[in-house]
């Protein structure tokens, strides 16, 4: 009788696939906080289109190439990145994890990428700066007059932040009905005020800030080629293509669908960061192929933070890196510099689009 040889079980590693962070986060968070993390504005159509735009692109791999030595490193604001990823700003990180903004900063520093700390994230830019001696980016919501804005930026400069990001798609707070229906407000919203200052903020303010700030300026919330051109005209060093994860204006264009027109008009006059539903290594590769220099990780970062803090975020980055390296090799490439839109093709996407549709095995109980 021939005995069947059974595979052995992998032991000792808590996370082996990315969807395990989402599963654990959902189990640990309250219903209110989970819904805030996964929610979007009104019908959540913009969010669904973000995912649909990613899923509608297929790969055109090449074979029989030597891909033993693959390099996915890059740089941003003069600092090296181990892979083309930054941790995007999350204003209510303190609702997910002890240590709030310090946890992702530690993970980013250990892994070798950058964390962009939100101005509404506790314990604040100064305390985060003290916690880790490593380059960081500061993202600012405008909640005060010119003097208030200048004080915030000068504090970031004094604390040796590597770049200043101004989020410009929050002139009104998107109606996030998952939260409204439960009468729920995050910690960052409980003390939110001063929206009128954001409403008044304009390109003239960008010029004024650039007149005294020598750090690279990042504009987050660019979603059209017209605004990308204006950003170049006003000397912006980094254009952050984003629709706020679908959490602001409903019925927006899927993020990846606006990226090519922005890349075309920018013409390498500025770096481009992209976010909008990035959940997998293949998502990162699609954005890079269409011209992004790096991507921002939002909800996936939130899942990992809620699942296990800094260590889980670090592990999430390891798995994301593995997916990127695997994908690049299977495309027949050794470097991100070789990756362009010739490796992509339009194809059909499956109908179901939600925050976890990038992780279909969750529905099968894995």
C-alpha positions as a Markdown table, in Angstrom:
| # | Residue | x | y | z |
|---|---|---|---|---|
| 1 | Unk | 0.0 | 0.0 | 0.0 |
| 2 | Unk | 1.3 | 3.4 | -1.0 |
| 3 | Unk | 1.2 | 6.0 | 1.8 |
| 4 | Unk | 0.0 | 9.4 | 1.0 |
| 5 | Unk | 2.4 | 12.1 | 2.0 |
| 6 | Unk | 0.7 | 15.1 | 3.6 |
| 7 | Unk | 2.1 | 18.6 | 3.7 |
| 8 | Unk | 3.3 | 20.0 | 7.0 |
| 9 | Unk | 1.6 | 22.8 | 8.7 |
| 10 | Unk | 3.4 | 26.2 | 8.9 |
| 11 | Unk | 3.9 | 27.1 | 12.5 |
| 12 | Unk | 5.2 | 30.2 | 14.3 |
| 13 | Unk | 4.0 | 33.0 | 12.1 |
| 14 | Unk | 0.9 | 34.9 | 13.0 |
| 15 | Unk | 0.3 | 36.5 | 9.7 |
| 16 | Unk | 1.0 | 34.9 | 6.3 |
| 17 | Unk | -1.5 | 36.7 | 4.1 |
| 18 | Unk | -2.7 | 40.3 | 4.1 |
| 19 | Unk | -6.4 | 39.6 | 4.7 |
| 20 | Unk | -5.5 | 38.2 | 8.2 |
| 21 | Unk | -4.9 | 41.8 | 9.4 |
| 22 | Unk | -8.5 | 42.7 | 8.3 |
| 23 | Unk | -10.0 | 39.7 | 10.1 |
| 24 | Unk | -8.2 | 40.4 | 13.3 |
| 25 | Unk | -8.9 | 44.2 | 13.2 |
| 26 | Unk | -12.6 | 43.5 | 12.7 |
| 27 | Unk | -12.7 | 41.1 | 15.7 |
| 28 | Unk | -10.9 | 43.6 | 17.9 |
| 29 | Unk | -12.6 | 46.9 | 17.0 |
| 30 | Unk | -16.0 | 48.1 | 18.0 |
| 31 | Unk | -18.7 | 48.1 | 15.3 |
| 32 | Unk | -18.5 | 51.9 | 15.3 |
| 33 | Unk | -14.8 | 52.1 | 14.8 |
| 34 | Unk | -14.7 | 49.3 | 12.2 |
| 35 | Unk | -17.4 | 51.1 | 10.2 |
| 36 | Unk | -15.4 | 54.3 | 10.4 |
| 37 | Unk | -12.3 | 52.6 | 9.1 |
| 38 | Unk | -14.0 | 50.9 | 6.2 |
| 39 | Unk | -16.6 | 53.5 | 5.4 |
| 40 | Unk | -16.9 | 56.1 | 2.7 |
| 41 | Unk | -19.2 | 59.0 | 1.7 |
| 42 | Unk | -22.9 | 58.6 | 1.1 |
| 43 | Unk | -23.5 | 55.8 | -1.4 |
| 44 | Unk | -19.8 | 54.9 | -1.2 |
| 45 | Unk | -19.7 | 54.9 | -5.0 |
| 46 | Unk | -16.3 | 56.7 | -5.2 |
| 47 | Unk | -14.7 | 54.0 | -2.9 |
| 48 | Unk | -16.2 | 51.2 | -5.0 |
| 49 | Unk | -14.9 | 52.9 | -8.2 |
| 50 | Unk | -11.4 | 53.0 | -6.7 |
| 51 | Unk | -11.5 | 49.3 | -6.3 |
| 52 | Unk | -13.1 | 48.7 | -9.7 |
| 53 | Unk | -10.5 | 50.9 | -11.4 |
| 54 | Unk | -7.7 | 48.7 | -10.0 |
| 55 | Unk | -9.5 | 45.4 | -10.8 |
| 56 | Unk | -10.3 | 46.5 | -14.4 |
| 57 | Unk | -6.6 | 46.4 | -15.2 |
| 58 | Unk | -4.9 | 43.1 | -16.1 |
| 59 | Unk | -1.2 | 42.3 | -16.5 |
| 60 | Unk | 0.7 | 41.4 | -19.7 |
| 61 | Unk | 3.7 | 39.3 | -18.3 |
| 62 | Unk | 6.9 | 38.6 | -20.2 |
| 63 | Unk | 8.8 | 35.4 | -19.6 |
| 64 | Unk | 12.3 | 33.8 | -20.0 |
| 65 | Unk | 14.1 | 36.7 | -18.5 |
| 66 | Unk | 16.7 | 36.7 | -15.7 |
| 67 | Unk | 14.8 | 38.1 | -12.7 |
| 68 | Unk | 17.1 | 36.7 | -9.9 |
| 69 | Unk | 18.1 | 40.2 | -8.7 |
| 70 | Unk | 15.1 | 42.4 | -8.4 |
| 71 | Unk | 15.2 | 46.0 | -7.1 |
| 72 | Unk | 12.0 | 47.8 | -5.9 |
| 73 | Unk | 13.7 | 50.6 | -3.9 |
| 74 | Unk | 13.1 | 54.3 | -4.8 |
| 75 | Unk | 13.4 | 57.6 | -3.0 |
| 76 | Unk | 11.1 | 60.5 | -1.9 |
| 77 | Unk | 12.0 | 63.9 | -0.6 |
| 78 | Unk | 15.6 | 63.0 | -0.7 |
| 79 | Unk | 15.2 | 59.8 | 1.4 |
| 80 | Unk | 15.5 | 56.2 | 0.3 |
| 81 | Unk | 12.4 | 54.0 | 0.4 |
| 82 | Unk | 12.8 | 50.2 | 0.6 |
| 83 | Unk | 9.8 | 49.9 | -1.7 |
| 84 | Unk | 7.6 | 52.5 | -3.4 |
| 85 | Unk | 5.2 | 52.8 | -0.5 |
| 86 | Unk | 4.5 | 55.3 | 2.3 |
| 87 | Unk | 2.1 | 55.0 | 5.2 |
| 88 | Unk | -0.7 | 57.5 | 4.4 |
| 89 | Unk | -2.0 | 59.9 | 7.1 |
| 90 | Unk | -4.9 | 58.6 | 9.3 |
| 91 | Unk | -6.4 | 61.3 | 11.4 |
| 92 | Unk | -8.0 | 59.0 | 14.0 |
| 93 | Unk | -5.2 | 56.4 | 14.3 |
| 94 | Unk | -5.6 | 56.7 | 18.1 |
| 95 | Unk | -9.0 | 55.0 | 17.8 |
| 96 | Unk | -7.3 | 51.9 | 16.4 |
| 97 | Unk | -4.1 | 51.4 | 18.3 |
| 98 | Unk | -2.3 | 52.4 | 21.5 |
| 99 | Unk | 0.4 | 54.9 | 20.7 |
| 100 | Unk | -1.6 | 56.4 | 17.9 |
| 101 | Unk | 0.7 | 58.1 | 15.4 |
| 102 | Unk | 3.8 | 56.7 | 17.1 |
| 103 | Unk | 3.0 | 53.1 | 16.1 |
| 104 | Unk | 3.1 | 53.5 | 12.3 |
| 105 | Unk | 6.1 | 55.8 | 12.6 |
| 106 | Unk | 8.1 | 53.1 | 14.4 |
| 107 | Unk | 7.1 | 50.5 | 11.9 |
| 108 | Unk | 8.0 | 52.8 | 9.0 |
| 109 | Unk | 11.4 | 53.6 | 10.5 |
| 110 | Unk | 12.2 | 49.9 | 11.1 |
| 111 | Unk | 11.1 | 48.8 | 7.6 |
| 112 | Unk | 12.7 | 51.7 | 5.7 |
| 113 | Unk | 9.8 | 53.8 | 4.3 |
| 114 | Unk | 8.1 | 57.0 | 5.4 |
| 115 | Unk | 5.1 | 57.7 | 7.6 |
| 116 | Unk | 3.0 | 60.8 | 6.9 |
| 117 | Unk | 1.6 | 61.9 | 10.3 |
| 118 | Unk | -1.8 | 63.6 | 10.2 |
| 119 | Unk | -2.2 | 66.9 | 12.1 |
| 120 | Unk | -5.3 | 65.4 | 13.8 |
| 121 | Unk | -3.5 | 62.3 | 14.9 |
| 122 | Unk | -2.5 | 62.0 | 18.5 |
| 123 | Unk | -0.1 | 62.6 | 20.3 |
| 124 | Unk | 0.9 | 65.4 | 17.8 |
| 125 | Unk | 3.8 | 66.2 | 15.6 |
| 126 | Unk | 6.2 | 67.1 | 18.4 |
| 127 | Unk | 5.7 | 64.0 | 20.4 |
| 128 | Unk | 5.9 | 61.8 | 17.3 |
| 129 | Unk | 9.1 | 63.5 | 16.4 |
| 130 | Unk | 10.6 | 62.8 | 19.8 |
| 131 | Unk | 9.6 | 59.1 | 19.6 |
| 132 | Unk | 11.7 | 58.1 | 16.5 |
| 133 | Unk | 14.8 | 59.7 | 15.0 |
| 134 | Unk | 13.9 | 58.9 | 11.4 |
| 135 | Unk | 12.6 | 61.0 | 8.5 |
| 136 | Unk | 8.8 | 61.7 | 8.7 |
| 137 | Unk | 6.3 | 63.7 | 6.7 |
| 138 | Unk | 3.7 | 66.0 | 8.2 |
| 139 | Unk | 0.2 | 66.4 | 6.8 |
| 140 | Unk | -1.8 | 69.5 | 7.7 |
| 141 | Unk | -5.5 | 70.1 | 7.8 |
| 142 | Unk | -6.1 | 73.9 | 7.8 |
| 143 | Unk | -8.0 | 74.7 | 11.0 |
| 144 | Unk | -6.8 | 78.2 | 11.7 |
| 145 | Unk | -5.7 | 81.5 | 10.1 |
| 146 | Unk | -2.5 | 82.2 | 8.4 |
| 147 | Unk | -0.6 | 82.6 | 11.7 |
| 148 | Unk | -1.9 | 79.3 | 12.9 |
| 149 | Unk | -0.9 | 77.5 | 9.6 |
| 150 | Unk | 2.6 | 79.1 | 9.7 |
| 151 | Unk | 3.0 | 78.0 | 13.4 |
| 152 | Unk | 2.2 | 74.4 | 12.5 |
| 153 | Unk | 4.5 | 74.3 | 9.5 |
| 154 | Unk | 7.4 | 76.0 | 11.4 |
| 155 | Unk | 6.9 | 73.4 | 14.2 |
| 156 | Unk | 7.3 | 70.7 | 11.7 |
| 157 | Unk | 10.4 | 72.3 | 10.3 |
| 158 | Unk | 11.8 | 72.7 | 13.8 |
| 159 | Unk | 11.1 | 69.0 | 14.5 |
| 160 | Unk | 13.0 | 68.0 | 11.3 |
| 161 | Unk | 10.2 | 66.7 | 9.3 |
| 162 | Unk | 11.2 | 65.8 | 5.7 |
| 163 | Unk | 8.2 | 67.3 | 3.9 |
| 164 | Unk | 5.0 | 69.2 | 4.4 |
| 165 | Unk | 1.7 | 67.9 | 3.0 |
| 166 | Unk | -1.4 | 70.1 | 2.7 |
| 167 | Unk | -4.6 | 68.2 | 2.2 |
| 168 | Unk | -6.9 | 70.2 | 0.0 |
| 169 | Unk | -10.0 | 68.1 | -0.6 |
| 170 | Unk | -11.7 | 68.7 | 2.8 |
| 171 | Unk | -13.5 | 72.0 | 2.3 |
| 172 | Unk | -16.5 | 70.3 | 3.8 |
| 173 | Unk | -16.6 | 67.1 | 5.8 |
| 174 | Unk | -17.9 | 64.2 | 3.6 |
| 175 | Unk | -21.2 | 62.7 | 4.8 |
| 176 | Unk | -20.1 | 59.3 | 6.0 |
| 177 | Unk | -23.4 | 57.7 | 6.6 |
| 178 | Unk | -22.1 | 54.6 | 8.4 |
| 179 | Unk | -21.0 | 57.1 | 11.2 |
| 180 | Unk | -24.0 | 59.4 | 10.9 |
| 181 | Unk | -26.6 | 56.6 | 11.1 |
| 182 | Unk | -25.0 | 55.4 | 14.4 |
| 183 | Unk | -24.5 | 59.0 | 15.7 |
| 184 | Unk | -20.8 | 58.2 | 16.0 |
| 185 | Unk | -17.9 | 60.7 | 16.0 |
| 186 | Unk | -14.3 | 59.7 | 16.0 |
| 187 | Unk | -11.8 | 61.3 | 18.4 |
| 188 | Unk | -10.5 | 63.6 | 15.7 |
| 189 | Unk | -14.0 | 64.8 | 14.8 |
| 190 | Unk | -15.1 | 65.4 | 18.5 |
| 191 | Unk | -12.8 | 68.4 | 18.7 |
| 192 | Unk | -12.9 | 69.4 | 15.0 |
| 193 | Unk | -13.5 | 73.1 | 14.3 |
| 194 | Unk | -12.3 | 75.8 | 12.0 |
| 195 | Unk | -13.5 | 74.3 | 8.7 |
| 196 | Unk | -14.1 | 77.9 | 7.4 |
| 197 | Unk | -10.3 | 78.3 | 7.2 |
| 198 | Unk | -10.0 | 75.3 | 5.0 |
| 199 | Unk | -12.8 | 76.6 | 2.8 |
| 200 | Unk | -10.8 | 79.9 | 2.3 |
| 201 | Unk | -7.5 | 78.2 | 1.6 |
| 202 | Unk | -6.3 | 78.8 | -2.0 |
| 203 | Unk | -3.4 | 78.7 | -4.3 |
| 204 | Unk | -2.3 | 82.1 | -2.9 |
| 205 | Unk | -1.7 | 80.4 | 0.4 |
| 206 | Unk | 0.5 | 77.8 | -1.3 |
| 207 | Unk | 2.6 | 80.6 | -2.7 |
| 208 | Unk | 2.8 | 82.2 | 0.7 |
| 209 | Unk | 3.9 | 79.0 | 2.4 |
| 210 | Unk | 6.5 | 78.3 | -0.3 |
| 211 | Unk | 7.9 | 81.8 | 0.2 |
| 212 | Unk | 9.3 | 80.8 | 3.6 |
| 213 | Unk | 9.2 | 76.9 | 3.7 |
| 214 | Unk | 12.3 | 75.2 | 2.1 |
| 215 | Unk | 10.9 | 71.7 | 2.7 |
| 216 | Unk | 9.2 | 69.9 | -0.2 |
| 217 | Unk | 5.5 | 70.8 | -0.5 |
| 218 | Unk | 3.1 | 68.0 | -1.1 |
| 219 | Unk | -0.5 | 68.7 | -2.2 |
| 220 | Unk | -2.9 | 65.9 | -1.3 |
| 221 | Unk | -6.2 | 65.6 | -3.0 |
| 222 | Unk | -5.4 | 66.3 | -6.6 |
| 223 | Unk | -7.9 | 64.5 | -8.8 |
| 224 | Unk | -7.8 | 66.3 | -12.2 |
| 225 | Unk | -5.1 | 67.2 | -14.7 |
| 226 | Unk | -6.2 | 70.8 | -14.4 |
| 227 | Unk | -5.3 | 71.0 | -10.8 |
| 228 | Unk | -2.1 | 69.1 | -11.4 |
| 229 | Unk | -1.1 | 71.8 | -13.9 |
| 230 | Unk | -1.8 | 74.5 | -11.3 |
| 231 | Unk | 0.2 | 72.6 | -8.8 |
| 232 | Unk | 3.2 | 72.6 | -11.2 |
| 233 | Unk | 2.6 | 76.3 | -11.9 |
| 234 | Unk | 2.8 | 77.1 | -8.2 |
| 235 | Unk | 6.0 | 75.1 | -7.7 |
| 236 | Unk | 4.6 | 72.1 | -5.8 |
| 237 | Unk | 7.3 | 69.4 | -5.6 |
| 238 | Unk | 5.0 | 66.4 | -5.0 |
| 239 | Unk | 1.5 | 65.9 | -6.3 |
| 240 | Unk | -0.5 | 63.4 | -4.2 |
| 241 | Unk | -3.3 | 62.0 | -6.4 |
| 242 | Unk | -6.2 | 61.0 | -4.1 |
| 243 | Unk | -9.9 | 61.2 | -3.6 |
| 244 | Unk | -9.6 | 60.6 | 0.2 |
| 245 | Unk | -10.4 | 57.0 | -0.2 |
| 246 | Unk | -13.9 | 57.9 | -1.4 |
| 247 | Unk | -14.6 | 59.5 | 2.0 |
| 248 | Unk | -15.3 | 63.0 | 0.7 |
| 249 | Unk | -17.1 | 63.6 | -2.6 |
| 250 | Unk | -19.4 | 60.8 | -3.6 |
| 251 | Unk | -19.6 | 59.7 | -7.3 |
| 252 | Unk | -16.0 | 60.6 | -8.0 |
| 253 | Unk | -13.9 | 59.0 | -10.7 |
| 254 | Unk | -12.0 | 55.9 | -9.6 |
| 255 | Unk | -8.6 | 57.0 | -8.5 |
| 256 | Unk | -6.5 | 54.9 | -10.8 |
| 257 | Unk | -8.5 | 56.2 | -13.8 |
| 258 | Unk | -7.4 | 59.8 | -13.3 |
| 259 | Unk | -3.8 | 58.9 | -12.7 |
| 260 | Unk | -2.7 | 58.7 | -16.4 |
| 261 | Unk | -4.0 | 62.1 | -17.3 |
| 262 | Unk | -2.2 | 63.6 | -14.4 |
| 263 | Unk | 1.1 | 61.8 | -15.2 |
| 264 | Unk | 0.8 | 63.1 | -18.8 |
| 265 | Unk | 0.5 | 66.8 | -17.9 |
| 266 | Unk | 3.1 | 66.7 | -15.0 |
| 267 | Unk | 5.8 | 65.5 | -17.4 |
| 268 | Unk | 8.2 | 64.6 | -14.6 |
| 269 | Unk | 8.1 | 68.2 | -13.3 |
| 270 | Unk | 7.0 | 66.8 | -9.9 |
| 271 | Unk | 6.9 | 63.5 | -8.1 |
| 272 | Unk | 3.6 | 61.7 | -7.9 |
| 273 | Unk | 2.1 | 59.8 | -5.0 |
| 274 | Unk | -1.1 | 57.8 | -5.5 |
| 275 | Unk | -3.6 | 56.3 | -3.2 |
| 276 | Unk | -7.1 | 55.0 | -3.7 |
| 277 | Unk | -7.9 | 51.4 | -2.6 |
| 278 | Unk | -4.4 | 50.0 | -2.5 |
| 279 | Unk | -4.6 | 46.6 | -0.8 |
| 280 | Unk | -2.2 | 44.3 | -2.7 |
| 281 | Unk | 1.2 | 44.3 | -4.1 |
| 282 | Unk | -0.4 | 44.0 | -7.6 |
| 283 | Unk | -2.3 | 47.2 | -6.8 |
| 284 | Unk | 1.1 | 49.0 | -6.2 |
| 285 | Unk | 2.5 | 47.7 | -9.4 |
| 286 | Unk | -0.4 | 48.9 | -11.4 |
| 287 | Unk | -0.1 | 52.4 | -10.0 |
| 288 | Unk | 3.7 | 52.4 | -10.7 |
| 289 | Unk | 3.1 | 51.2 | -14.2 |
| 290 | Unk | 0.8 | 54.1 | -14.9 |
| 291 | Unk | 3.4 | 56.6 | -13.7 |
| 292 | Unk | 3.1 | 57.0 | -10.0 |
| 293 | Unk | 6.4 | 57.3 | -8.1 |
| 294 | Unk | 5.0 | 55.7 | -5.0 |
| 295 | Unk | 1.7 | 54.9 | -3.3 |
| 296 | Unk | 0.1 | 55.7 | 0.0 |
| 297 | Unk | -1.4 | 52.9 | 2.2 |
| 298 | Unk | -4.4 | 53.9 | 4.2 |
| 299 | Unk | -7.0 | 51.4 | 5.2 |
| 300 | Unk | -4.6 | 48.5 | 5.0 |
| 301 | Unk | -2.4 | 50.3 | 7.4 |
| 302 | Unk | -5.4 | 50.8 | 9.7 |
| 303 | Unk | -6.2 | 47.1 | 9.6 |
| 304 | Unk | -2.7 | 46.2 | 10.6 |
| 305 | Unk | -2.5 | 48.9 | 13.3 |
| 306 | Unk | -5.8 | 47.6 | 14.9 |
| 307 | Unk | -4.7 | 44.0 | 14.6 |
| 308 | Unk | -1.4 | 44.4 | 16.4 |
| 309 | Unk | 0.1 | 47.8 | 16.5 |
| 310 | Unk | 3.6 | 48.6 | 15.2 |
| 311 | Unk | 4.7 | 45.0 | 14.9 |
| 312 | Unk | 1.7 | 44.1 | 12.8 |
| 313 | Unk | 2.2 | 47.1 | 10.6 |
| 314 | Unk | 5.8 | 46.1 | 10.0 |
| 315 | Unk | 4.7 | 42.5 | 9.2 |
| 316 | Unk | 2.0 | 43.9 | 6.8 |
| 317 | Unk | 4.8 | 45.8 | 5.0 |
| 318 | Unk | 6.9 | 42.6 | 4.8 |
| 319 | Unk | 4.0 | 40.8 | 3.1 |
| 320 | Unk | 3.2 | 43.7 | 0.8 |
| 321 | Unk | 6.9 | 43.7 | -0.2 |
| 322 | Unk | 6.7 | 40.0 | -0.9 |
| 323 | Unk | 3.7 | 40.5 | -3.1 |
| 324 | Unk | 5.4 | 43.3 | -5.0 |
| 325 | Unk | 8.6 | 41.3 | -5.6 |
| 326 | Unk | 6.7 | 38.3 | -6.7 |
| 327 | Unk | 4.6 | 40.3 | -9.1 |
| 328 | Unk | 7.5 | 42.1 | -10.6 |
| 329 | Unk | 9.4 | 38.8 | -11.2 |
| 330 | Unk | 6.3 | 37.2 | -12.7 |
| 331 | Unk | 6.0 | 40.2 | -15.0 |
| 332 | Unk | 9.6 | 39.5 | -16.1 |
| 333 | Unk | 11.1 | 42.6 | -14.7 |
| 334 | Unk | 14.1 | 43.4 | -12.5 |
| 335 | Unk | 13.3 | 47.0 | -11.6 |
| 336 | Unk | 10.4 | 49.4 | -11.2 |
| 337 | Unk | 12.1 | 51.6 | -13.8 |
| 338 | Unk | 11.3 | 48.9 | -16.4 |
| 339 | Unk | 7.6 | 48.8 | -15.5 |
| 340 | Unk | 5.3 | 50.9 | -17.7 |
| 341 | Unk | 1.8 | 50.8 | -19.1 |
| 342 | Unk | 2.8 | 48.3 | -21.8 |
| 343 | Unk | 2.5 | 45.7 | -19.1 |
| 344 | Unk | -1.1 | 46.5 | -18.5 |
| 345 | Unk | -4.3 | 45.8 | -20.4 |
| 346 | Unk | -8.0 | 46.6 | -19.8 |
| 347 | Unk | -10.1 | 43.6 | -18.8 |
| 348 | Unk | -13.3 | 42.9 | -17.0 |
| 349 | Unk | -13.7 | 43.2 | -13.3 |
| 350 | Unk | -15.9 | 41.2 | -11.0 |
| 351 | Unk | -19.1 | 42.8 | -9.8 |
| 352 | Unk | -18.7 | 42.7 | -6.0 |
| 353 | Unk | -16.9 | 45.8 | -4.7 |
| 354 | Unk | -16.4 | 46.5 | -1.1 |
| 355 | Unk | -13.6 | 47.3 | 1.3 |
| 356 | Unk | -12.6 | 43.6 | 1.5 |
| 357 | Unk | -13.2 | 42.6 | -2.1 |
| 358 | Unk | -9.4 | 42.5 | -2.5 |
| 359 | Unk | -9.4 | 39.6 | -0.1 |
| 360 | Unk | -12.0 | 37.1 | -1.4 |
| 361 | Unk | -10.8 | 34.2 | 0.8 |
| 362 | Unk | -12.3 | 36.0 | 3.8 |
| 363 | Unk | -15.8 | 35.1 | 2.5 |
| 364 | Unk | -14.7 | 31.4 | 2.4 |
| 365 | Unk | -13.7 | 31.4 | 6.1 |
| 366 | Unk | -9.9 | 31.6 | 5.8 |
